[in-house]
Amino acid sequence: MRAWIGTLFFAGLLATSLTLTNALKEEIDKTEEILSWGEELVSAQPLSSKHAITLAYNGGEQQIYLAGRRNDVTPKALPKHIQEAIMTIEDRKFNAHPGYDLSGIARAFINNANETSVQGGSTITQQLARNVYLTHERTYERKVKELLIAQALEKNYSKKEILTAYSNVIFFGHNVYGIQSAADTYFSRPLADLNWNQLAYLLTVPNNPSLYDPLNPTEAYFERKDRILTQLFEASILSKSAYDQYHGVKLEASYRSQTIQYPDYMDTAVREAIQLVRTRYDLDDTEARDYLSTHEATIETYLSTGKQKQAKRVMSQLPPGLNGGYTELTPQGRIVAMVDSEMTQVGEFNRATQAYRQPGSAIKPILVFAPFIEDTGATLDTVLDGRPTCYGSYCPGNSHDRVLGDVLLKDAVAYSYNTPALAAFSTIDQERAYKTADMMFSQWDEQDENLASALGGLTQGVSPRELAAAYTPFLNKGVYTSGHTIKQIKFKSGEPTLTPILTEEAIWSTDTMDVMKKALSTVTTYGTGRYANRVKDDYDYLGGKTGTTNDNKDMWYVGLTDRTITAIWLGADTPRPFPELANRAYPAIVWTESH
């Protein structure tokens, strides 16, 4: 009987809303279609809990929220007295109605007949429907949809599941969602440990978060808090002694900030995880975030806290006005440290991954010397023509206007000469070299296919992360491996474990790599990066390459050991010259101090 009355009510409500707004879509203009619309939507998008995700590293872990500050409580863990409190304040007939309260809706429509907006009449189930599936626009069309979804929710979920889901999506201000996250954020305690005054204080907020700010409570705030205590007392949920103890008593909340250690690294790991889920399941960004938080993902990373702390310490002490990005990875592409000189919070601009700058001579081993050795079988003692030469209208020179004659290949690498590098580049299969660069560098485009690129003059540039990965072939038997922070992603829900999708490609022969390793070692023994020889650790291999752009605006050093590859960029966000630091090969000094 009740279901029949409800159906008639929906039909009547539909007719009324069509008359008032003429806004419902054609696909739900038949009663049968309307009554099944909510069921189809709820079935396609079932309710789900969201949690902080976990980032794990060598012996430690930390949590990060992806969709607001939200860490849902389960139906079993939601305390009974809190359930009763929410129902008393929001919907006293919750356990009796089928998702909607006909008398409440009728009153709301009568009260709003002469108004421009829809107000009141919403049950907990309707509010859940609105928060999860709809917008908060005030129209009759939305109200009808809200009722249809509420009916479907009641059909598919128990009352306790609906009440718990509602308690998890309530907005408590300051990007905090859900009663459990609110207890943790504002009172630094578990939900079950809240006293009645604290609970009433929190339950004041959802009624109007813009008016009731838990961090800046007004007299109106405390008046509503006390009204809630009165409601609970009158409903026999709150004892007389508890009511007398807390009614009229003001209290303060404080915001417990989430401290993210190693935000430079963790930000990248989260971005990689989102992209991995997007690619694997063909989702958009929001859906991928929801997938990770819904299934309680644990992202296992390659972070070395020792390397990260040391690099951060050095990078945070750069001279005034100098910024920088730092990426260190293994020959197999496992990123063990990633640092931005100034980054303190997840979500900020990360110069290790997002600063694309001209690489200067740091690109020569990839675009020039390795391809030259591969194509010609050159050795360290191969002679290159270093004399000034014009290529059409392009007439490059060397730093400090140095004029050269014949130059050994090892010296061309060690001293970062330009003219012999272009002489070598003019003899190789340039299209193949460009193709390699296109694979390694995300900002490479057709405009970069010119001689200036051989000296690092690119249209957009490269990031420290990309440049570090570009050097992996030199220590990985000629095989390029894209840099990655993630080892694997596991899910508490039991969803399949995900592993990163890597780019791995054999580019050069092992013989070529043997020559290149020796050539890069000359940079640190007597070349432009010789300061790196002062490194304290004992390495079986030491090599590197400096890079400086025109006017000394960008400074690079790529340092290689038998264990890791590190790319460091130093410069200003708004480019300006640093001639003194560039002449000292300052990035090589930074590398030495961080190793």
Summary of the structure (lengths in Angstrom):
residues: 595
radius of gyration: 31.9
end to end distance: 77.7
largest distance: 100.6
contacts: 2014
relative contact order: 0.09
helix: 47%
strand: 13%
